[in-house]
Amino acid sequence: MALVAAFGMVGASISFEIAGKKVGSLTVNIMRLIQGMIFLSITSLYMRGLPFPTDASLKEYTFLGISGFIGMFLGDLFMFESFVLLGARITTLIMTAVPVVTALSAWILIGETLSFKEGLAVFLTVGGIFLVMFYGNGSGEKKKNSQQKVFCVL
């Protein structure tokens, strides 16, 4: 099952890269959000009898809106633009750093510590990311500039 999920994620990344290069990352992002809202409304109508959460309070709508704007709109817009600038391969590679950033944030914010094995895993993950990013795959792949890589990290 994990292999099927991995193939699905690879297929989606490549599809978003191709679509972003054809019509632009903003267009891809907006179309994805509209399609997602349609399917979510259909699911909500079937499950709850309401296409939209009309029973939510203003406070809940405010937090939902802020969260959606930052995560679903801005975060994914940066990701889709990274697919266009860097390609699916490098963008997904950089996204493998998310657990490392999460562990670092937990250490800084709440004092969580890593075991030796976990620290070694972080070291190997970061080392692998840098090897691939800065030395390419050896097939004459066009090198990406540092500005593109920083944009992807956003």
N, C-alpha and C positions, 0 to 999 in steps of 0.2 A: 504494500500500500504506500509506503514511503517513496518507493521508486516511481509510482504513478504520480504522486504529488510533486516530486522533483521534476519529472517530465512536463507536468502542467505548468509549473513555475517558469521553467526554461522557455516553453512555448509562448507563455504570456509575455515574458520579457522581450523575446525576439519580435513578437507581434507588435508590442507597444513601440519598440525601436523603429520598425518599418513604418508604422502609422505616423509616428512623430516626425520622421524624416519627410513623409509625403505631405502632411497637412499642418504640422506644427504641434508642439507639445501642449500648448494652451487649448487648442481645439480638441485634441485627444482627451485631455483631462475633463473638459466640460461635457463632451459626449459620454464619457464613462460615468460621470456623476449623474447625468440625466437618465441613462440606462439603469444605473443602480437605484435611483429614486423610484423609477417605474417598477422594477422587480421587487423592491422592498415594500412599496405600496400594495402591490398585488399580494405579497406574502402576509403583510399586516392585515389586509382586508380578509383574507382567508382565515388567519389565526385568531384575530381579535374582533373582526367585524368593523374595523375602522381603517381606512386607507392611510390616515395620518394620525399621529398621537395628539388628537384634539383634547384629550383628558390631562395633558401635561400642564404644569404651572408655568408662569412667566420665567421664574428662576430656572426651571429645568430647560426651557427653550433657550434661555440665554447661555447656559453652560453647554448645551448641545450645539448651538450655533458657533460658539467660540471654538469648541473642540473640533467640530467639522471643518471650520475655515482653516484652522492651523494644520490639522492632521490630514484631512481628506483633500483639501484644495491646495494649500501651499506646499505641504510635504510631498504630495504626489506630483505637483507641478515641477518641483525641483528634480524629483526622480525621473519624470518623463523627459525633462530637458537634458538630464544626464544620459539617458538612453540615446538621445540624439547626438550629443557632443562626444561622449565616450564609447558608446555602444553598450549592448546588453552584457557582454562578458565582463568588462571592467566595472560597470555599475553594480552588477550583482556581487562581484568580488568585494567591492567596498561595503556593500550592505552586510557582508558577513562580519563586519566589525561592530555591528549593533550590540551583540552580547558583551563585547569587550567594553564598549562605552557604558553600557548598563552597569557592569561590575565596577567600573571606575566611579561612576556616579554614586552607586550605593556605598562605596568606600568613603567618598568625600562627604556625602550628605548624612548618612546614618551610621557610619563607622563599621560597616560590614567588612569582614576580612576574607581572604581567599586561602584555601589550603595550598600546599605545595603543588599538588597535581593541577589544581585550578589555575594557579599562577603560571605553571608550565604550559598549560593549554592556551592561556592568553598570549604568552610569549610566542608560541608556535603560530598562532593565528595571525598576529601582527606581523611576524617575520614572513609568513607566506604571502600576505597581502602586499607587503613592500617588494618582495621578490618579483611578483607578477606585474605590479604596477610600474616598476622602474626598469625592469629588464625585458618586458614583453614576453612573447611566446616563441621568440627566435625565428619567426617566419617573415621578418621584414615588416611587421605590423607598424603602421604609422604611430610614432610616439605622441602621446597626449601632453599638452603643456600643463604646468602646475595650476594655472587658473581654472582649467576645466576640472581638474581633480578636486580642487577646493570647492567648486560649485557643486560637485557631486556629493561631497560630504555634508553640505547643507541639507 
